[in-house]
């Protein structure tokens, strides 16, 4: 299994009508009276080949604080080849998400917690793309005042969010143009066109 931890300040942050930014000590999700508390988590250098089979995927975070019953949120991935971090609340809200999502409810007051399985969410991404980064858009749901704050990279670098993933690489030729559904296949192999990854590198099948 591959474990990728956030190391850059802009790769985690908060995005809701209460606060926006990546410089906070915690990234909370849940519900705060009248609005959902949302966050993003961006993991670079994931490097999962297109059409791989995802066998395990989940996020690990460290709880710093809890209000009420704790936070609940829907976890989406951004539906993009190599998403950049959002630069504003409007930018966050404009991002296209996967159709698949997972509800995460956190009742713990402290300590390390794992999300539910994100296999279906990540599978949707790698069915379409072969790229280096995955960004989760985690959107708070609920009612009342119930949320959980998680340690963020700026103040707690060793406890920053971690993405854990295990997969089986595609078998046979991957001969497809990277870029999403509806693209024409390219046949790889000797004398054929190389496949081009989202980073612009040739992949010889």
C-alpha positions, 0 to 999 in steps of 0.5 A: 500500500502507498501512503502519501502525506500532505507536506505543502501549506496550500494542499489542505485548507478550509472553504466555507462562508465562515472562513477560507484559507490554508493557513489555519491550525485545523481543517474542520468539517461538519455543520455550524448552525447555518452552513456546512464546513468544507475542506480540501485535501490535495495529494500530489504524486499519487501516480496511479495508471489509468484503468488500474483496479483500486483495491483499497483507498482511504484517508487518515487524519488526526482529530484536534477538536470536537464540537457537539456530536462531531462532524459529518461530511461527504467526500468527493474527489475533484474530477480533473486530470491534475487538479490545483488547489482552490484559490478562493471560495468561488473557485472551490465551489466551481470545481467539478466533483466525482459522481461517487462520494462517501459519507464520513461521520466522525465521533472521536474527540482525539486521535487518528481516524480513518475514513470509510473506503474511498475505493469507488471514488478513486476508481471513478477517477482512474477509469478516466485519467492517468495523472499525478495528483488527487484532490478531495473536496470534503463538504460538511452536512448535518444540522445544529453545531456539530463539527470536527477539527483535524490537524493541518499541515501548517501547525502539525506537519507530522500529523497532516492528512494522509492518503492510503491507496492500494491498486492492481495496475492495468493488464495488457496494453493501456492503449488509450489517450489520456484525457477522459471518456470519449477519447479515441484509443491509441494502440501502444507497442513497437512501431505504434504511437506512444501514449502521453501521460498528463505530465507530458511524458511518453508511456511506451506500452 
